[in-house]
């Protein structure tokens, strides 16, 4: 009798498994069009994101293109050691961290502030006009933006002429060759170009706040400032936290393409970052293994920051990516 009971108990999980499999199969068949649409996305990530990860092993090899990745000799942590002992290590690490901090401190809140200001506007025509004007720089090519900056900031450019006309400066300043101005130009132009576009997601989050909350707050005597602090900001806080985690996860990824377009040998002191250093060593000097090691180091730092900040947000704010 006990044996029969044991057999019947073993059959129950099997039946459950079969039921789950049937339900899963029926769900796949029912939503087959969605799964078919998902196939190109999965293939894209496999081919262009996961498969190239294999190439990261050249960071531990003395890569020779004619030998290939597999046959190139192993050198261990040689390239990492060269990078850490490099004369430029402290400079590029400092510049990367400082510029990233500037972008996080000034760039990230700018989009939130713009979204809050736009949300307070009652004139819909003026609101749409401001939105359109703030979105437009996002669609300008980065090369064009950098060309505009270089032209405007030349000694005979419009910025110098305007400052001279109003008496702010006594003689023209060549901003593009002064190291102390590079970070301000880089971060400031980045805010101008991206603040409008970045505010869209915060405006979408604002539209999801229940209007009855504002009505109740107004009845209780709360002004617009108190409503923003007590209703608006808490309402979009989960969105802010998620985007902040993503931004910190890309903390060490400074826009090296823009830096390469703007910097020169005179501004290396404050402009040279890990990305531009990798570009010079990897492309111009064809030192692929060394730059792979530097890039891998950069990725490990970003991944570590992402995990730590996500866990911190999960414990303190109860909002996280996973």
TINU-833795 format. One record per residue (C-alpha): residue number from 1; residue in one letter; x, y, z. Coordinates in steps of 0.2 Angstrom, whole numbers, plus 5000, padded with zeros to 4 digits. Example, Ala and Ser with C-alpha at 12.3 -4.5 7.8 and 13.67 -1.06 7.14 Angstrom:
<pts>
+-----+---+------+------+------+
:   k : r :    x :    y :    z :
+-----+---+------+------+------+
:   1 : A : 5062 : 4978 : 5039 :
:   2 : S : 5068 : 4995 : 5036 :
+-----+---+------+------+------+
</pts>
This chain:
<pts>
+-----+---+------+------+------+
:   k : r :    x :    y :    z :
+-----+---+------+------+------+
:   1 : X : 5000 : 5000 : 5000 :
:   2 : X : 5014 : 5012 : 5004 :
:   3 : X : 5022 : 5008 : 4988 :
:   4 : X : 5006 : 5012 : 4978 :
:   5 : X : 5005 : 5028 : 4988 :
:   6 : X : 5023 : 5033 : 4983 :
:   7 : X : 5019 : 5029 : 4965 :
:   8 : X : 5004 : 5040 : 4965 :
:   9 : X : 5013 : 5054 : 4973 :
:  10 : X : 5027 : 5053 : 4960 :
:  11 : X : 5014 : 5054 : 4946 :
:  12 : X : 5007 : 5071 : 4952 :
:  13 : X : 5022 : 5081 : 4948 :
:  14 : X : 5023 : 5073 : 4931 :
:  15 : X : 5006 : 5078 : 4927 :
:  16 : X : 5009 : 5095 : 4933 :
:  17 : X : 5025 : 5096 : 4922 :
:  18 : X : 5015 : 5090 : 4907 :
:  19 : X : 5001 : 5103 : 4910 :
:  20 : X : 5014 : 5117 : 4911 :
:  21 : X : 5022 : 5111 : 4895 :
:  22 : X : 5005 : 5110 : 4886 :
:  23 : X : 5000 : 5128 : 4893 :
:  24 : X : 5017 : 5135 : 4887 :
:  25 : X : 5015 : 5127 : 4870 :
:  26 : X : 4998 : 5134 : 4868 :
:  27 : X : 5004 : 5151 : 4874 :
:  28 : X : 5018 : 5151 : 4861 :
:  29 : X : 5006 : 5145 : 4847 :
:  30 : X : 4993 : 5158 : 4852 :
:  31 : X : 5006 : 5172 : 4852 :
:  32 : X : 5017 : 5165 : 4838 :
:  33 : X : 5017 : 5182 : 4828 :
:  34 : X : 5025 : 5191 : 4843 :
:  35 : X : 5038 : 5177 : 4845 :
:  36 : X : 5042 : 5178 : 4826 :
:  37 : X : 5044 : 5197 : 4828 :
:  38 : X : 5056 : 5194 : 4843 :
:  39 : X : 5067 : 5183 : 4832 :
:  40 : X : 5077 : 5197 : 4823 :
:  41 : X : 5080 : 5206 : 4840 :
:  42 : X : 5087 : 5190 : 4848 :
:  43 : X : 5098 : 5187 : 4833 :
:  44 : X : 5104 : 5205 : 4833 :
:  45 : X : 5110 : 5203 : 4851 :
:  46 : X : 5118 : 5186 : 4848 :
:  47 : X : 5127 : 5191 : 4833 :
:  48 : X : 5132 : 5209 : 4837 :
:  49 : X : 5133 : 5208 : 4857 :
:  50 : X : 5136 : 5191 : 4863 :
:  51 : X : 5147 : 5183 : 4850 :
:  52 : X : 5159 : 5197 : 4850 :
:  53 : X : 5162 : 5194 : 4868 :
:  54 : X : 5174 : 5180 : 4863 :
:  55 : X : 5186 : 5193 : 4856 :
:  56 : X : 5189 : 5200 : 4873 :
:  57 : X : 5202 : 5187 : 4876 :
:  58 : X : 5214 : 5196 : 4865 :
:  59 : X : 5216 : 5207 : 4881 :
:  60 : X : 5226 : 5192 : 4888 :
:  61 : X : 5235 : 5189 : 4872 :
:  62 : X : 5248 : 5196 : 4861 :
:  63 : X : 5236 : 5198 : 4846 :
:  64 : X : 5243 : 5195 : 4829 :
:  65 : X : 5230 : 5198 : 4815 :
:  66 : X : 5238 : 5185 : 4803 :
:  67 : X : 5238 : 5172 : 4817 :
:  68 : X : 5220 : 5175 : 4823 :
:  69 : X : 5213 : 5176 : 4840 :
:  70 : X : 5215 : 5157 : 4844 :
:  71 : X : 5233 : 5155 : 4838 :
:  72 : X : 5240 : 5172 : 4846 :
:  73 : X : 5251 : 5169 : 4861 :
:  74 : X : 5245 : 5171 : 4879 :
:  75 : X : 5253 : 5185 : 4889 :
:  76 : X : 5242 : 5185 : 4904 :
:  77 : X : 5240 : 5202 : 4913 :
:  78 : X : 5254 : 5210 : 4903 :
:  79 : X : 5244 : 5223 : 4895 :
:  80 : X : 5234 : 5228 : 4911 :
:  81 : X : 5250 : 5230 : 4920 :
:  82 : X : 5257 : 5241 : 4906 :
:  83 : X : 5241 : 5252 : 4907 :
:  84 : X : 5242 : 5253 : 4926 :
:  85 : X : 5260 : 5258 : 4925 :
:  86 : X : 5258 : 5270 : 4911 :
:  87 : X : 5263 : 5288 : 4913 :
:  88 : X : 5246 : 5293 : 4906 :
:  89 : X : 5235 : 5282 : 4918 :
:  90 : X : 5232 : 5294 : 4932 :
:  91 : X : 5228 : 5308 : 4919 :
:  92 : X : 5216 : 5299 : 4908 :
:  93 : X : 5207 : 5291 : 4924 :
:  94 : X : 5206 : 5307 : 4932 :
:  95 : X : 5199 : 5316 : 4917 :
:  96 : X : 5186 : 5302 : 4914 :
:  97 : X : 5180 : 5302 : 4931 :
:  98 : X : 5179 : 5321 : 4932 :
:  99 : X : 5170 : 5323 : 4915 :
: 100 : X : 5158 : 5309 : 4920 :
: 101 : X : 5154 : 5317 : 4937 :
: 102 : X : 5151 : 5334 : 4928 :
: 103 : X : 5139 : 5326 : 4916 :
: 104 : X : 5130 : 5317 : 4931 :
: 105 : X : 5129 : 5332 : 4942 :
: 106 : X : 5124 : 5345 : 4930 :
: 107 : X : 5117 : 5335 : 4915 :
: 108 : X : 5106 : 5323 : 4923 :
: 109 : X : 5096 : 5335 : 4934 :
: 110 : X : 5094 : 5347 : 4919 :
: 111 : X : 5082 : 5336 : 4910 :
: 112 : X : 5072 : 5333 : 4926 :
: 113 : X : 5071 : 5352 : 4929 :
: 114 : X : 5066 : 5356 : 4911 :
: 115 : X : 5052 : 5343 : 4913 :
: 116 : X : 5046 : 5350 : 4929 :
: 117 : X : 5046 : 5368 : 4922 :
: 118 : X : 5036 : 5362 : 4906 :
: 119 : X : 5024 : 5353 : 4917 :
: 120 : X : 5020 : 5369 : 4926 :
: 121 : X : 5016 : 5379 : 4910 :
: 122 : X : 4998 : 5382 : 4907 :
: 123 : X : 4999 : 5389 : 4890 :
: 124 : X : 4999 : 5374 : 4879 :
: 125 : X : 5005 : 5384 : 4863 :
: 126 : X : 5020 : 5391 : 4872 :
: 127 : X : 5023 : 5374 : 4880 :
: 128 : X : 5024 : 5365 : 4863 :
: 129 : X : 5035 : 5379 : 4856 :
: 130 : X : 5048 : 5377 : 4870 :
: 131 : X : 5047 : 5358 : 4868 :
: 132 : X : 5051 : 5359 : 4850 :
: 133 : X : 5065 : 5372 : 4852 :
: 134 : X : 5073 : 5361 : 4866 :
: 135 : X : 5071 : 5345 : 4855 :
: 136 : X : 5079 : 5352 : 4839 :
: 137 : X : 5098 : 5351 : 4845 :
: 138 : X : 5096 : 5332 : 4847 :
: 139 : X : 5094 : 5330 : 4829 :
: 140 : X : 5109 : 5340 : 4824 :
: 141 : X : 5124 : 5329 : 4819 :
: 142 : X : 5138 : 5328 : 4832 :
: 143 : X : 5150 : 5333 : 4818 :
: 144 : X : 5140 : 5348 : 4814 :
: 145 : X : 5139 : 5353 : 4833 :
: 146 : X : 5157 : 5351 : 4835 :
: 147 : X : 5161 : 5362 : 4820 :
: 148 : X : 5149 : 5375 : 4826 :
: 149 : X : 5158 : 5375 : 4843 :
: 150 : X : 5175 : 5377 : 4835 :
: 151 : X : 5169 : 5391 : 4824 :
: 152 : X : 5159 : 5401 : 4838 :
: 153 : X : 5173 : 5399 : 4851 :
: 154 : X : 5188 : 5405 : 4839 :
: 155 : X : 5196 : 5422 : 4844 :
: 156 : X : 5186 : 5430 : 4830 :
: 157 : X : 5170 : 5420 : 4833 :
: 158 : X : 5153 : 5426 : 4838 :
: 159 : X : 5156 : 5422 : 4857 :
: 160 : X : 5172 : 5432 : 4858 :
: 161 : X : 5164 : 5446 : 4848 :
: 162 : X : 5149 : 5447 : 4859 :
: 163 : X : 5159 : 5446 : 4875 :
: 164 : X : 5170 : 5460 : 4868 :
: 165 : X : 5155 : 5471 : 4863 :
: 166 : X : 5147 : 5470 : 4881 :
: 167 : X : 5164 : 5473 : 4890 :
: 168 : X : 5165 : 5456 : 4898 :
: 169 : X : 5183 : 5453 : 4891 :
: 170 : X : 5196 : 5465 : 4886 :
: 171 : X : 5204 : 5454 : 4872 :
: 172 : X : 5199 : 5438 : 4863 :
: 173 : X : 5201 : 5421 : 4871 :
: 174 : X : 5205 : 5406 : 4861 :
: 175 : X : 5194 : 5394 : 4871 :
: 176 : X : 5198 : 5378 : 4861 :
: 177 : X : 5217 : 5378 : 4866 :
: 178 : X : 5214 : 5382 : 4884 :
: 179 : X : 5213 : 5366 : 4895 :
: 180 : X : 5203 : 5374 : 4909 :
: 181 : X : 5189 : 5378 : 4897 :
: 182 : X : 5187 : 5361 : 4889 :
: 183 : X : 5177 : 5352 : 4902 :
: 184 : X : 5165 : 5367 : 4903 :
: 185 : X : 5163 : 5367 : 4884 :
: 186 : X : 5161 : 5348 : 4883 :
: 187 : X : 5148 : 5347 : 4897 :
: 188 : X : 5139 : 5363 : 4893 :
: 189 : X : 5136 : 5359 : 4874 :
: 190 : X : 5131 : 5341 : 4879 :
: 191 : X : 5117 : 5348 : 4890 :
: 192 : X : 5111 : 5360 : 4877 :
: 193 : X : 5111 : 5346 : 4864 :
: 194 : X : 5102 : 5332 : 4875 :
: 195 : X : 5092 : 5341 : 4888 :
: 196 : X : 5076 : 5342 : 4878 :
: 197 : X : 5076 : 5325 : 4872 :
: 198 : X : 5081 : 5317 : 4889 :
: 199 : X : 5066 : 5327 : 4897 :
: 200 : X : 5053 : 5317 : 4886 :
: 201 : X : 5054 : 5302 : 4897 :
: 202 : X : 5051 : 5312 : 4913 :
: 203 : X : 5036 : 5321 : 4904 :
: 204 : X : 5029 : 5304 : 4901 :
: 205 : X : 5031 : 5299 : 4919 :
: 206 : X : 5023 : 5316 : 4924 :
: 207 : X : 5008 : 5312 : 4913 :
: 208 : X : 5005 : 5296 : 4923 :
: 209 : X : 5002 : 5305 : 4940 :
: 210 : X : 4984 : 5305 : 4945 :
: 211 : X : 4977 : 5323 : 4944 :
: 212 : X : 4965 : 5320 : 4959 :
: 213 : X : 4981 : 5321 : 4970 :
: 214 : X : 4984 : 5339 : 4965 :
: 215 : X : 4966 : 5343 : 4967 :
: 216 : X : 4966 : 5336 : 4985 :
: 217 : X : 4982 : 5345 : 4989 :
: 218 : X : 4975 : 5362 : 4983 :
: 219 : X : 4960 : 5359 : 4994 :
: 220 : X : 4971 : 5357 : 5009 :
: 221 : X : 4980 : 5373 : 5004 :
: 222 : X : 4996 : 5367 : 4996 :
: 223 : X : 5004 : 5379 : 4984 :
: 224 : X : 5012 : 5374 : 4968 :
: 225 : X : 5029 : 5372 : 4976 :
: 226 : X : 5022 : 5361 : 4989 :
: 227 : X : 5013 : 5351 : 4977 :
: 228 : X : 5029 : 5348 : 4966 :
: 229 : X : 5039 : 5342 : 4982 :
: 230 : X : 5025 : 5331 : 4989 :
: 231 : X : 5017 : 5324 : 4973 :
: 232 : X : 5026 : 5327 : 4957 :
: 233 : X : 5044 : 5322 : 4963 :
: 234 : X : 5038 : 5307 : 4972 :
: 235 : X : 5027 : 5302 : 4957 :
: 236 : X : 5042 : 5302 : 4945 :
: 237 : X : 5055 : 5296 : 4958 :
: 238 : X : 5055 : 5278 : 4952 :
: 239 : X : 5059 : 5284 : 4934 :
: 240 : X : 5073 : 5295 : 4941 :
: 241 : X : 5080 : 5281 : 4950 :
: 242 : X : 5080 : 5269 : 4936 :
: 243 : X : 5088 : 5282 : 4924 :
: 244 : X : 5101 : 5286 : 4937 :
: 245 : X : 5106 : 5268 : 4939 :
: 246 : X : 5108 : 5267 : 4920 :
: 247 : X : 5118 : 5283 : 4919 :
: 248 : X : 5130 : 5277 : 4933 :
: 249 : X : 5131 : 5260 : 4924 :
: 250 : X : 5138 : 5271 : 4909 :
: 251 : X : 5149 : 5281 : 4921 :
: 252 : X : 5166 : 5278 : 4913 :
: 253 : X : 5159 : 5279 : 4895 :
: 254 : X : 5162 : 5297 : 4891 :
: 255 : X : 5158 : 5302 : 4873 :
: 256 : X : 5175 : 5299 : 4866 :
: 257 : X : 5169 : 5303 : 4848 :
: 258 : X : 5165 : 5321 : 4853 :
: 259 : X : 5181 : 5323 : 4863 :
: 260 : X : 5191 : 5317 : 4848 :
: 261 : X : 5182 : 5330 : 4837 :
: 262 : X : 5185 : 5344 : 4850 :
: 263 : X : 5202 : 5341 : 4858 :
: 264 : X : 5219 : 5344 : 4853 :
: 265 : X : 5237 : 5342 : 4860 :
: 266 : X : 5235 : 5358 : 4870 :
: 267 : X : 5220 : 5351 : 4879 :
: 268 : X : 5226 : 5333 : 4882 :
: 269 : X : 5229 : 5338 : 4901 :
: 270 : X : 5210 : 5340 : 4904 :
: 271 : X : 5202 : 5332 : 4889 :
: 272 : X : 5211 : 5315 : 4886 :
: 273 : X : 5199 : 5301 : 4893 :
: 274 : X : 5200 : 5282 : 4892 :
: 275 : X : 5190 : 5281 : 4876 :
: 276 : X : 5201 : 5294 : 4867 :
: 277 : X : 5217 : 5285 : 4873 :
: 278 : X : 5210 : 5268 : 4867 :
: 279 : X : 5206 : 5276 : 4850 :
: 280 : X : 5224 : 5282 : 4848 :
: 281 : X : 5232 : 5267 : 4854 :
: 282 : X : 5221 : 5255 : 4845 :
: 283 : X : 5217 : 5263 : 4829 :
: 284 : X : 5232 : 5274 : 4825 :
: 285 : X : 5245 : 5262 : 4833 :
: 286 : X : 5236 : 5246 : 4829 :
: 287 : X : 5240 : 5240 : 4847 :
: 288 : X : 5224 : 5230 : 4848 :
: 289 : X : 5228 : 5219 : 4863 :
: 290 : X : 5233 : 5234 : 4874 :
: 291 : X : 5217 : 5243 : 4870 :
: 292 : X : 5206 : 5228 : 4872 :
: 293 : X : 5213 : 5227 : 4890 :
: 294 : X : 5210 : 5245 : 4893 :
: 295 : X : 5192 : 5243 : 4887 :
: 296 : X : 5189 : 5227 : 4897 :
: 297 : X : 5195 : 5237 : 4913 :
: 298 : X : 5183 : 5251 : 4909 :
: 299 : X : 5169 : 5238 : 4906 :
: 300 : X : 5172 : 5229 : 4923 :
: 301 : X : 5172 : 5246 : 4932 :
: 302 : X : 5155 : 5250 : 4924 :
: 303 : X : 5148 : 5233 : 4928 :
: 304 : X : 5153 : 5234 : 4946 :
: 305 : X : 5145 : 5252 : 4948 :
: 306 : X : 5129 : 5246 : 4940 :
: 307 : X : 5127 : 5231 : 4952 :
: 308 : X : 5132 : 5241 : 4967 :
: 309 : X : 5120 : 5256 : 4963 :
: 310 : X : 5106 : 5244 : 4958 :
: 311 : X : 5108 : 5235 : 4975 :
: 312 : X : 5108 : 5251 : 4985 :
: 313 : X : 5093 : 5258 : 4976 :
: 314 : X : 5084 : 5241 : 4979 :
: 315 : X : 5087 : 5242 : 4997 :
: 316 : X : 5084 : 5261 : 5000 :
: 317 : X : 5072 : 5266 : 4987 :
: 318 : X : 5064 : 5249 : 4983 :
: 319 : X : 5066 : 5253 : 4964 :
: 320 : X : 5079 : 5244 : 4954 :
: 321 : X : 5083 : 5237 : 4937 :
: 322 : X : 5082 : 5219 : 4943 :
+-----+---+------+------+------+
</pts>
